[in-house]
Amino acid sequence: MAKPVDPNKEEKYATSILNRKELPNRLIIDNAINGDNSVVTLSQQKMNDLQLISGNAVMLQSKCRETICIVHADNTCPNDRIRMNRV
């Protein structure tokens, strides 16, 4: 016997792909203004959200590597971006 289908449940599945979960620690990489490979810059608001102080060491993770960098504040950097050298 077939089960009745809830239309709200189908709609949730259809739109779940479009509504991604917010990840506060995920940032988009921008090119750095300075040439130092060991320094990354964030906006002051993002540093407050992540409870970081300028000069702290942070570990950056990607799919294949981990890197330790020093974080500094930059008022010109957007909140969803991190500035670092692409090395």
MOUR-V211465 format. One record per residue. N is the residue number from 1. RES is the residue in three letters. PHI is phi in whole degrees, -180 to 180 (NA if undefined). NEAR is the number of other ideal C-beta (glycine too) atoms within 12 Angstrom. Layout:
<<N	RES	PHI	NEAR> <N	RES	PHI	NEAR>>
This chain:
<<1	MET	NA	3> <2	ALA	-76	4> <3	LYS	-89	6> <4	PRO	-68	8> <5	VAL	-102	10> <6	ASP	-83	10> <7	PRO	-64	10> <8	ASN	-67	10> <9	LYS	-67	13> <10	GLU	-64	12> <11	GLU	-66	13> <12	LYS	-63	13> <13	TYR	-66	14> <14	ALA	-68	12> <15	THR	-95	12> <16	SER	-67	12> <17	ILE	-69	9> <18	LEU	-76	10> <19	ASN	-95	11> <20	ARG	-82	9> <21	LYS	-71	9> <22	GLU	-78	9> <23	LEU	-118	9> <24	PRO	-68	14> <25	ASN	-92	17> <26	ARG	-91	17> <27	LEU	-127	28> <28	ILE	-94	16> <29	ILE	-85	23> <30	ASP	-115	22> <31	ASN	-69	17> <32	ALA	-78	25> <33	ILE	-80	16> <34	ASN	-87	16> <35	GLY	-101	13> <36	ASP	-83	16> <37	ASN	-77	16> <38	SER	-99	19> <39	VAL	-120	29> <40	VAL	-121	41> <41	THR	-123	33> <42	LEU	-130	40> <43	SER	-72	27> <44	GLN	-64	21> <45	GLN	-64	18> <46	LYS	-67	30> <47	MET	-65	26> <48	ASN	-66	15> <49	ASP	-62	16> <50	LEU	-90	22> <51	GLN	57	13> <52	LEU	-110	26> <53	ILE	-118	16> <54	SER	-58	20> <55	GLY	104	14> <56	ASN	-69	19> <57	ALA	-91	17> <58	VAL	-126	29> <59	MET	-104	16> <60	LEU	-101	26> <61	GLN	-120	14> <62	SER	-125	13> <63	LYS	-66	6> <64	CYS	-113	7> <65	ARG	-143	10> <66	GLU	-127	11> <67	THR	-138	22> <68	ILE	-102	16> <69	CYS	-136	28> <70	ILE	-97	24> <71	VAL	-103	31> <72	HIS	-131	30> <73	ALA	-87	25> <74	ASP	-145	26> <75	ASN	-72	16> <76	THR	-88	15> <77	CYS	-84	28> <78	PRO	-65	19> <79	ASN	-69	21> <80	ASP	-97	20> <81	ARG	-125	22> <82	ILE	-129	34> <83	ARG	-102	31> <84	MET	-156	32> <85	ASN	-72	21> <86	ARG	-94	14> <87	VAL	-112	15>>
